[in-house]
Amino acid sequence: MGTDKVMIWAITDLLRGLADPTRPIGLGFTGETPNHRAMAAVAAYGWTRRYGTPSQRQQAESQVDELLRQQELAHCAWGAVDECLSPSHFNFWALSFAALAWLALETRDAPRAAAAATWWRRELLLLALLSVPRGRLRGRIVAPGHRTFFQPGNPPSGGSVTRDVSYALALGLRFNRKPEAWFAAAVDRQHPALDRAAAWCLLHLLRAQRDPLAGAAAAATAALRGDLGALPPLRDTLRIVRTGEGHVGWFASLTATGGQPAQYWAWCDYDGGLQDYGLVPTAEPPTPPGGWDGGWSIVIPGVG
């Protein structure tokens, strides 16, 4: 977790007022994975807004603007690599856009604050369509996606606790609650739980600002009533069938996975509290509980 760790500390230190004024971490960073570039852009943006020269600030703003441009092409992707709905990388993307909202609101940068909120509206809409409405898994996200730590025989390994907690926080749900210490551990210098940094950031952002994500929660709630107006652009076509008993979501194919395992399908039985995932592409995933007929069929077309 080398670059991940550096960028997470850079962002969370900025938000806590602990950043080193002499170290512009992330400024000019162009390498490695999409989530590294996203975190680097936000770290540089925040640092230069507080300590940078005009030229450094301009450079950091161009990095953030490129991040935002990439999101208009494909959600959670950058260039040739896609990380959409990745349970293993949600923490990095969510931290980037929660922190961008925080920093842009703090410095009255309305256009970039609005862009961060747009990203959250799109992300929460996707998560809502793949969320569990009742039963033992209520409030959790059972979704396919890029880059996974899923191990067959251990179904929960296909999900993300940080994603579940963040979704509940953003929507004001009573599920998946964690004690204050769980969030604080994300920035504990002695025993950090850096995979929780996004939830820590979102918690404090929501406490400090009124509707800092500008209608993102409302968009997610509306999606479950059939309003899909905030759909993000996806590189690959995502199909979801939701019935009264469960859901299945799948990508028949995934491009630009970066060579890492992906979850091509995700299946959930609400009343049984069961979830399962598939690591092999297929046009015919498992039948959702309740069958295909009578379910709500959703197709989010890929842009290629």
C-alpha positions as CSV (number, residue, x, y, z in Angstrom):
1,M,0.0,0.0,0.0
2,G,2.9,2.4,-0.8
3,T,1.4,5.1,-3.0
4,D,-2.1,4.5,-1.5
5,K,-0.8,5.2,2.0
6,V,1.1,8.3,0.9
7,M,-1.9,9.9,-0.8
8,I,-4.4,8.9,1.9
9,W,-2.1,10.5,4.6
10,A,-1.6,13.6,2.4
11,I,-5.4,14.1,2.1
12,T,-6.4,13.3,5.6
13,D,-3.6,15.4,7.1
14,L,-4.8,18.3,4.9
15,L,-8.3,18.0,6.2
16,R,-7.1,17.9,9.8
17,G,-4.7,20.8,9.4
18,L,-1.6,18.7,9.8
19,A,-0.1,19.0,6.3
20,D,3.5,19.9,5.9
21,P,3.6,23.4,4.1
22,T,6.9,22.4,2.4
23,R,5.7,19.1,0.8
24,P,3.3,19.5,-2.2
25,I,2.4,15.8,-2.4
26,G,0.6,14.8,-5.6
27,L,1.6,17.9,-7.5
28,G,2.4,16.8,-11.1
29,F,1.8,13.1,-10.3
30,T,0.8,11.3,-13.5
31,G,1.6,7.6,-12.9
32,E,0.2,4.3,-11.7
33,T,-3.5,3.6,-11.3
34,P,-6.5,5.8,-11.8
35,N,-7.3,6.0,-8.1
36,H,-3.7,7.1,-7.4
37,R,-4.1,9.9,-9.9
38,A,-7.4,10.9,-8.4
39,M,-6.0,11.1,-4.9
40,A,-2.9,12.9,-6.1
41,A,-5.0,15.5,-7.9
42,V,-7.1,16.2,-4.8
43,A,-4.0,16.2,-2.5
44,A,-2.3,18.7,-4.7
45,Y,-5.4,20.8,-5.1
46,G,-5.8,21.0,-1.3
47,W,-2.2,21.7,-0.6
48,T,-1.9,24.5,-3.2
49,R,-5.1,26.2,-2.1
50,R,-3.4,26.6,1.3
51,Y,0.3,26.9,0.7
52,G,1.1,27.0,-3.0
53,T,2.3,29.6,-5.4
54,P,0.0,30.8,-8.1
55,S,1.7,28.6,-10.7
56,Q,1.5,25.6,-8.4
57,R,-2.2,26.3,-7.8
58,Q,-2.8,26.5,-11.5
59,Q,-1.0,23.2,-12.0
60,A,-3.1,21.5,-9.3
61,E,-6.3,22.9,-10.6
62,S,-5.5,21.5,-14.1
63,Q,-4.9,18.0,-12.4
64,V,-8.4,18.2,-10.8
65,D,-10.0,19.4,-14.0
66,E,-8.5,16.5,-15.9
67,L,-9.8,14.1,-13.2
68,L,-13.3,15.6,-13.7
69,R,-13.0,15.4,-17.4
70,Q,-12.1,11.7,-17.2
71,Q,-15.2,11.1,-15.1
72,E,-17.4,12.5,-17.8
73,L,-15.9,9.9,-20.1
74,A,-16.4,6.9,-17.8
75,H,-17.2,6.7,-14.1
76,C,-14.2,5.7,-11.9
77,A,-11.9,5.3,-14.9
78,W,-8.9,7.2,-16.2
79,G,-7.5,6.6,-19.6
80,A,-7.1,2.9,-20.4
81,V,-8.0,1.6,-16.9
82,D,-11.5,1.3,-15.4
83,E,-12.3,0.7,-11.7
84,C,-16.0,1.2,-11.8
85,L,-17.8,-0.4,-8.8
86,S,-14.6,-1.9,-7.5
87,P,-15.1,-3.0,-3.9
88,S,-11.4,-3.0,-3.3
89,H,-10.9,0.6,-4.6
90,F,-14.1,2.3,-3.5
91,N,-12.2,3.8,-0.5
92,F,-9.8,5.7,-2.8
93,W,-12.4,7.1,-5.1
94,A,-14.8,8.0,-2.4
95,L,-12.0,9.7,-0.4
96,S,-11.0,11.7,-3.4
97,F,-14.4,13.0,-4.1
98,A,-15.5,13.6,-0.5
99,A,-12.2,15.4,0.1
100,L,-12.6,17.4,-3.1
101,A,-16.1,18.5,-2.0
102,W,-14.7,19.4,1.4
103,L,-11.8,21.5,0.1
104,A,-13.8,23.1,-2.7
105,L,-16.5,24.2,-0.3
106,E,-13.9,25.4,2.2
107,T,-12.3,27.6,-0.4
108,R,-15.6,28.7,-2.1
109,D,-14.7,27.0,-5.3
110,A,-18.4,26.4,-6.4
111,P,-17.8,24.8,-9.8
112,R,-15.5,22.1,-8.4
113,A,-17.7,21.5,-5.4
114,A,-20.6,21.0,-7.8
115,A,-18.6,18.6,-9.9
116,A,-17.7,16.5,-6.8
117,A,-21.4,16.4,-5.8
118,T,-22.2,15.2,-9.3
119,W,-19.8,12.3,-8.9
120,W,-21.4,11.4,-5.6
121,R,-24.9,11.5,-7.1
122,R,-23.8,9.1,-9.8
123,E,-22.0,6.8,-7.4
124,L,-24.9,6.7,-4.9
125,L,-27.4,6.0,-7.7
126,L,-25.4,3.0,-8.8
127,L,-25.1,1.8,-5.2
128,A,-28.8,2.2,-4.5
129,L,-29.7,0.0,-7.5
130,L,-27.5,-2.7,-6.0
131,S,-28.4,-2.2,-2.4
132,V,-30.3,-4.6,-0.2
133,P,-33.6,-3.3,1.2
134,R,-34.3,-5.7,4.0
135,G,-33.1,-8.8,5.8
136,R,-29.8,-9.6,7.4
137,L,-27.9,-7.7,4.7
138,R,-30.1,-4.7,4.8
139,G,-28.3,-1.5,3.7
140,R,-25.4,-3.4,2.1
141,I,-24.2,-3.2,-1.5
142,V,-24.1,-6.5,-3.4
143,A,-22.6,-5.5,-6.8
144,P,-20.4,-6.6,-9.6
145,G,-17.4,-4.6,-10.5
146,H,-13.7,-4.2,-11.3
147,R,-10.9,-5.3,-9.0
148,T,-12.0,-7.5,-6.2
149,F,-10.6,-9.5,-3.3
150,F,-13.5,-12.0,-3.5
151,Q,-12.7,-15.5,-2.5
152,P,-15.2,-18.2,-3.5
153,G,-16.5,-19.8,-0.3
154,N,-16.4,-16.5,1.6
155,P,-19.3,-14.4,0.1
156,P,-18.7,-11.3,2.3
157,S,-15.3,-10.9,0.7
158,G,-17.0,-9.7,-2.4
159,G,-18.3,-6.6,-0.7
160,S,-16.8,-3.6,1.0
161,V,-17.5,-2.6,4.6
162,T,-16.3,0.9,4.0
163,R,-18.7,1.2,1.0
164,D,-21.6,-0.1,3.0
165,V,-20.9,2.3,5.8
166,S,-20.4,5.3,3.5
167,Y,-23.6,4.5,1.6
168,A,-25.6,4.4,4.9
169,L,-24.0,7.7,6.0
170,A,-24.7,9.5,2.8
171,L,-28.3,8.4,2.8
172,G,-28.9,8.9,6.5
173,L,-29.7,5.2,7.0
174,R,-29.8,3.5,10.4
175,F,-27.9,0.4,9.1
176,N,-24.2,-0.4,9.1
177,R,-23.5,2.0,11.9
178,K,-20.1,2.0,13.5
179,P,-18.8,3.5,16.7
180,E,-16.8,6.7,16.7
181,A,-13.6,4.7,17.3
182,W,-14.1,2.8,14.0
183,F,-13.9,6.0,12.1
184,A,-11.1,7.5,14.2
185,A,-8.9,4.4,13.5
186,A,-8.7,5.5,9.8
187,V,-6.3,8.3,10.9
188,D,-4.7,6.7,13.9
189,R,-0.9,7.2,13.4
190,Q,0.0,4.1,15.5
191,H,-2.5,1.6,14.1
192,P,-4.2,3.2,11.1
193,A,-7.1,1.5,9.3
194,L,-6.5,3.4,6.0
195,D,-9.2,1.4,4.2
196,R,-11.7,3.4,6.2
197,A,-10.4,6.9,5.3
198,A,-13.3,7.6,2.9
199,A,-15.9,6.9,5.6
200,W,-14.0,9.0,8.1
201,C,-13.9,11.9,5.6
202,L,-17.5,11.6,4.6
203,L,-18.6,11.4,8.3
204,H,-16.9,14.7,9.1
205,L,-17.9,16.4,5.8
206,L,-21.6,15.6,6.5
207,R,-21.2,16.9,10.1
208,A,-19.7,20.2,9.0
209,Q,-21.8,21.1,6.0
210,R,-25.5,21.1,5.2
211,D,-26.1,18.8,2.2
212,P,-22.4,19.1,1.0
213,L,-23.1,16.6,-1.7
214,A,-25.9,18.7,-3.2
215,G,-28.8,16.3,-3.5
216,A,-26.8,13.1,-3.9
217,A,-28.8,11.2,-1.3
218,A,-32.1,12.4,-2.9
219,A,-30.8,11.1,-6.3
220,A,-30.2,7.7,-4.8
221,T,-33.6,7.5,-3.1
222,A,-35.2,8.7,-6.4
223,A,-33.4,5.9,-8.3
224,L,-35.1,3.3,-6.2
225,R,-38.5,4.8,-7.3
226,G,-37.4,4.5,-10.9
227,D,-35.9,7.9,-11.6
228,L,-32.5,7.2,-13.2
229,G,-31.8,10.8,-14.3
230,A,-28.4,10.9,-12.6
231,L,-26.9,7.8,-14.3
232,P,-23.1,7.9,-14.8
233,P,-21.4,7.1,-18.0
234,L,-20.0,3.5,-17.8
235,R,-17.4,2.0,-20.1
236,D,-19.1,-1.4,-20.0
237,T,-22.9,-2.2,-20.1
238,L,-24.3,-3.0,-16.6
239,R,-27.5,-5.0,-16.3
240,I,-29.5,-5.3,-13.1
241,V,-32.7,-7.1,-12.4
242,R,-34.4,-6.4,-9.1
243,T,-37.4,-8.4,-7.9
244,G,-39.3,-8.4,-4.6
245,E,-37.1,-11.2,-3.3
246,G,-33.6,-10.2,-4.5
247,H,-31.4,-8.9,-7.3
248,V,-28.7,-9.8,-9.7
249,G,-26.3,-7.4,-11.4
250,W,-23.8,-8.3,-14.1
251,F,-21.3,-7.1,-16.7
252,A,-21.3,-9.6,-19.6
253,S,-17.8,-8.3,-20.3
254,L,-15.4,-5.9,-18.8
255,T,-12.7,-3.9,-20.6
256,A,-9.6,-2.3,-19.1
257,T,-9.6,-4.2,-15.9
258,G,-5.9,-3.6,-15.3
259,G,-5.1,-7.3,-15.2
260,Q,-6.8,-7.8,-11.8
261,P,-9.7,-10.2,-11.0
262,A,-13.1,-8.7,-11.4
263,Q,-16.6,-9.6,-10.2
264,Y,-18.6,-10.1,-13.3
265,W,-21.9,-10.8,-11.5
266,A,-23.3,-10.4,-8.0
267,W,-26.4,-12.1,-6.7
268,C,-28.5,-11.5,-3.5
269,D,-31.4,-13.1,-1.8
270,Y,-32.9,-10.5,0.6
271,D,-34.9,-12.7,3.0
272,G,-32.3,-15.4,3.0
273,G,-29.5,-12.9,3.7
274,L,-27.4,-14.6,1.0
275,Q,-24.9,-13.1,-1.5
276,D,-22.7,-14.6,-4.2
277,Y,-20.3,-13.4,-6.8
278,G,-18.8,-14.7,-10.1
279,L,-15.3,-14.2,-11.4
280,V,-16.0,-15.5,-14.9
281,P,-17.7,-13.4,-17.6
282,T,-21.2,-14.7,-18.6
283,A,-24.2,-13.4,-20.4
284,E,-26.4,-15.6,-18.2
285,P,-25.8,-15.0,-14.5
286,P,-27.7,-16.8,-11.8
287,T,-31.5,-16.2,-11.8
288,P,-32.5,-13.7,-9.2
289,P,-34.7,-14.9,-6.4
290,G,-38.3,-14.6,-7.6
291,G,-37.3,-15.3,-11.2
292,W,-36.7,-13.0,-14.2
293,D,-40.3,-12.3,-15.0
294,G,-41.9,-9.5,-13.1
295,G,-38.6,-8.0,-12.0
296,W,-37.4,-4.5,-12.7
297,S,-34.9,-4.8,-15.5
298,I,-32.3,-2.0,-15.7
299,V,-29.8,-1.5,-18.4
300,I,-27.0,1.1,-18.1
301,P,-25.4,1.1,-21.5
302,G,-21.6,1.2,-21.8
303,V,-20.0,4.0,-23.8
304,G,-17.1,1.8,-24.9
